[in-house]
Every structure is written in structure tokens, then in C-alpha cells.
Amino acid sequence: MYTLAQATVQLRQQISQFTTLSDEEWNRLVPHLTLVTLKKQQPFAQQGIVADRIGMVLDGALRQFYTKDGEERTTYFFFEHQLTGAYMSCVTGHPSPVTIEALTPTTCISFPYAVLHSLFDTCSGWQRFGRLLAEYLMVALEERMAGLLLLSPEERYLALLEGPHRELLRRVPQHYIANYLGITPVSMSRIRNRIRPR
């Protein structure tokens, strides 16, 4: 279990990966921080509902997905120390196109996006954080799109197996990984059998 004080320290450490904030800049966010505990399959953000919070995973895992005609399309997973949120909904004020749901019991530290947005406007350190965060998210999105458009299913699986996100293979159920790769669980099983060392 985390205390809010412990979680606050971890969040500041993670934000310092992007930029260094002065104590005065940091303390403007602190009163708005809360701990959020999610049960398995409980949403952090829900499709069709306007999202208004950003969070960082302290313990556990989250899955982001779209649902269309009853079919889920997994687009991302979030683990410890990753920032999460339905950013499009937060920025536009429109209902979220995605659901972000706990894969396991999960604890996050969370804060209102409106507070962060006002800090972007009033603090140079937070403004720099916002720009670098946007760049980080843009690169991740472009990598994801390129993988889906340019790689075969087998190449996508190999990229996952050999790349920085291979933790997914250990922590995420196989059917969700297949969904993330845009293939059926049967197809993924065949791919795994083909590339398994003889």
C-alpha cells in the first residue's frame, strides 16, 4: 500500500525524467493529488464519458481499448511509473473514444487535467513538461501506427518479443496481446510455434 506522500515523491521523480520543476512550481500541483485504487476491470477512463483526470500507475497494469460493434481493439498498456489518461477527451472536452481499464488490482496517483492545463499557462517548468510529454506521446503513437501499417503480424510479434515492451508477454493475458497486435489468439499461437527454437 502506498501513502499519498510516497506516491507524490514517485510522481515527482517520474516528471523529473522530462524536466526539473522548482519547489514552487511543484507545490502548485500537490494539493490536487489523490490516490485512486482500482479493482480488476474497473475503469480509470470510460468510452463515451468525458475524461477529466490524468494519472500515474504506482502498482498494477491498465489496458486501453476502443469498442466498436461490441468488439474491443486494444491500443496500449500502462505499467508502473507510466502516465496515463484519455488525453484526447481531456484536451477536447468531448466524450472519451477509449476505455482505460485495470488489468489487475491497480493503484494510481491522479490529478485533474484542468489543473495541469492551468499550470501549462502559468509556469515555465510545467510548460516545458507539457511540450516534452506531447512529443513523447506523439512518438509513441507514430511508432504504434507504423507497426500496424508496415509490419506483418509475425514482424509485429517479433518486435514485441525483442523490443522494450516485451514485459507485455509476461504480464498481459495472451488474448489481449493478440488483440493489441491485431491478430486472433489462434494466429498468434501459430506465429509463436513457427519462431520457437527447435
C-alpha positions as CSV (number, residue, x, y, z in Angstrom):
1,M,0.0,0.0,0.0
2,Y,1.1,3.5,-0.9
3,T,0.6,6.6,1.2
4,L,-0.2,9.8,-0.7
5,A,3.2,11.2,0.5
6,Q,5.1,8.2,-1.0
7,A,3.1,8.4,-4.2
8,T,3.8,12.1,-4.5
9,V,7.5,11.5,-4.3
10,Q,7.3,8.9,-7.1
11,L,5.3,11.2,-9.3
12,R,7.8,14.0,-8.9
13,Q,10.6,11.6,-9.7
14,Q,8.8,10.5,-12.9
15,I,8.1,14.0,-14.0
16,S,11.8,14.9,-13.5
17,Q,12.5,12.4,-16.3
18,F,11.0,15.1,-18.6
19,T,12.1,18.3,-16.8
20,T,13.1,19.7,-13.4
21,L,10.4,21.7,-11.6
22,S,11.2,24.3,-8.9
23,D,9.6,23.5,-5.4
24,E,7.3,26.5,-6.0
25,E,6.1,25.0,-9.4
26,W,5.7,21.5,-7.9
27,N,3.8,22.7,-4.9
28,R,1.1,24.1,-7.1
29,L,0.1,20.6,-8.1
30,V,0.5,18.9,-4.8
31,P,-2.9,19.9,-3.2
32,H,-4.7,18.4,-6.2
33,L,-3.1,14.9,-5.9
34,T,-5.2,11.9,-4.9
35,L,-4.7,8.2,-4.7
36,V,-7.0,6.0,-6.8
37,T,-7.4,2.3,-6.2
38,L,-9.0,0.2,-9.0
39,K,-10.3,-3.3,-8.9
40,K,-9.6,-5.6,-11.8
41,Q,-11.7,-4.4,-14.8
42,Q,-12.6,-1.2,-13.1
43,P,-12.1,1.8,-15.5
44,F,-9.8,4.8,-15.0
45,A,-11.5,6.3,-18.0
46,Q,-14.5,5.1,-19.9
47,Q,-15.5,5.3,-23.6
48,G,-18.4,7.7,-24.0
49,I,-17.7,9.7,-20.8
50,V,-15.7,13.0,-20.8
51,A,-12.4,12.3,-19.1
52,D,-11.0,14.9,-16.7
53,R,-8.1,13.3,-14.9
54,I,-4.5,12.2,-15.6
55,G,-2.7,9.6,-13.5
56,M,0.5,7.7,-13.0
57,V,0.4,3.9,-12.3
58,L,2.1,3.1,-9.0
59,D,1.3,-0.6,-8.9
60,G,-0.6,-2.8,-11.3
61,A,-1.5,-2.6,-15.0
62,L,-4.0,-0.9,-17.2
63,R,-5.3,-1.6,-20.7
64,Q,-6.5,1.0,-23.2
65,F,-9.0,-0.1,-25.9
66,Y,-11.7,1.1,-28.3
67,T,-15.0,-0.7,-28.6
68,K,-17.0,-0.8,-31.8
69,D,-19.9,-3.0,-32.6
70,G,-19.2,-5.0,-29.4
71,E,-15.6,-5.7,-30.5
72,E,-12.7,-4.4,-28.5
73,R,-9.5,-3.1,-30.1
74,T,-6.6,-2.9,-27.6
75,T,-4.2,0.0,-28.4
76,Y,-1.9,0.3,-25.3
77,F,-0.9,-1.0,-21.9
78,F,0.3,1.0,-18.9
79,F,2.5,-0.3,-16.1
80,E,4.3,1.2,-13.1
81,H,5.6,4.7,-13.4
82,Q,3.8,5.4,-16.7
83,L,1.5,8.4,-17.1
84,T,-2.0,7.5,-18.3
85,G,-5.2,9.2,-19.2
86,A,-7.7,9.7,-22.0
87,Y,-5.8,12.7,-23.3
88,M,-7.9,13.4,-26.3
89,S,-11.0,13.7,-24.2
90,C,-9.2,15.8,-21.5
91,V,-7.9,18.2,-24.2
92,T,-11.1,18.5,-26.3
93,G,-13.8,18.1,-23.6
94,H,-15.5,15.5,-25.8
95,P,-16.6,12.1,-24.6
96,S,-13.6,9.7,-24.5
97,P,-13.2,7.4,-27.5
98,V,-11.3,4.9,-25.4
99,T,-11.7,2.9,-22.1
100,I,-8.7,2.6,-19.8
101,E,-9.3,-0.4,-17.5
102,A,-7.4,-2.1,-14.8
103,L,-6.0,-5.5,-15.9
104,T,-5.1,-6.3,-12.3
105,P,-5.8,-4.5,-9.0
106,T,-4.1,-1.2,-9.6
107,T,-3.1,1.9,-7.7
108,C,-2.6,5.3,-9.3
109,I,-1.8,8.8,-8.2
110,S,-4.2,11.2,-10.0
111,F,-4.9,14.8,-10.6
112,P,-7.3,16.9,-12.6
113,Y,-6.3,17.7,-16.2
114,A,-7.7,21.3,-15.8
115,V,-5.2,21.9,-13.0
116,L,-2.3,20.7,-15.2
117,H,-3.6,22.8,-18.1
118,S,-3.6,26.0,-15.9
119,L,0.0,25.1,-14.8
120,F,1.0,25.0,-18.5
121,D,-0.2,28.6,-18.8
122,T,1.4,30.0,-15.7
123,C,4.7,28.1,-15.0
124,S,7.5,27.8,-17.5
125,G,8.7,24.5,-15.9
126,W,5.2,22.9,-16.4
127,Q,5.0,24.4,-19.9
128,R,8.2,22.6,-20.8
129,F,6.9,19.3,-19.2
130,G,3.7,19.7,-21.3
131,R,5.7,20.1,-24.5
132,L,8.0,17.2,-23.8
133,L,5.1,15.0,-22.8
134,A,3.3,15.8,-26.0
135,E,6.4,14.9,-28.0
136,Y,6.8,11.6,-26.1
137,L,3.1,10.7,-26.8
138,M,3.4,11.7,-30.5
139,V,6.5,9.4,-31.0
140,A,4.7,6.5,-29.2
141,L,1.6,7.0,-31.4
142,E,3.6,7.2,-34.6
143,E,5.6,4.0,-33.7
144,R,2.3,2.2,-33.0
145,M,0.8,3.3,-36.3
146,A,3.9,2.4,-38.3
147,G,4.0,-1.1,-36.7
148,L,0.3,-1.7,-37.6
149,L,0.6,-0.4,-41.1
150,L,4.1,-1.5,-42.2
151,L,4.8,-4.8,-40.4
152,S,3.3,-8.2,-40.9
153,P,1.7,-9.9,-37.9
154,E,4.8,-12.0,-37.4
155,E,7.1,-9.0,-37.6
156,R,4.9,-7.2,-35.0
157,Y,5.2,-10.2,-32.6
158,L,9.0,-10.3,-33.1
159,A,9.2,-6.6,-32.5
160,L,7.3,-7.1,-29.2
161,L,9.5,-10.1,-28.3
162,E,12.8,-8.3,-29.0
163,G,11.9,-4.7,-28.1
164,P,11.5,-2.6,-25.0
165,H,7.8,-3.6,-24.5
166,R,8.5,-7.4,-24.1
167,E,7.2,-7.1,-20.5
168,L,3.8,-7.3,-22.0
169,L,4.4,-11.0,-22.8
170,R,4.9,-11.7,-19.1
171,R,2.2,-9.6,-17.6
172,V,-0.7,-9.5,-20.1
173,P,-3.0,-12.4,-21.0
174,Q,-2.3,-13.8,-24.4
175,H,-5.7,-12.9,-25.9
176,Y,-5.1,-9.2,-25.1
177,I,-1.6,-9.4,-26.6
178,A,-3.1,-10.9,-29.8
179,N,-5.8,-8.1,-29.8
180,Y,-3.1,-5.5,-29.4
181,L,-1.1,-7.0,-32.3
182,G,-4.3,-7.0,-34.5
183,I,-4.5,-10.8,-34.8
184,T,-6.5,-13.7,-33.4
185,P,-5.2,-15.8,-30.5
186,V,-5.0,-18.7,-32.9
187,S,-2.9,-16.8,-35.3
188,M,-0.6,-15.7,-32.5
189,S,-0.2,-19.3,-31.3
190,R,0.8,-20.3,-34.8
191,I,3.4,-17.5,-35.0
192,R,4.8,-18.5,-31.7
193,N,5.1,-22.1,-32.8
194,R,6.9,-21.0,-36.0
195,I,9.5,-18.9,-34.3
196,R,10.0,-21.1,-31.3
197,P,13.6,-22.5,-31.3
198,R,13.7,-26.1,-32.4
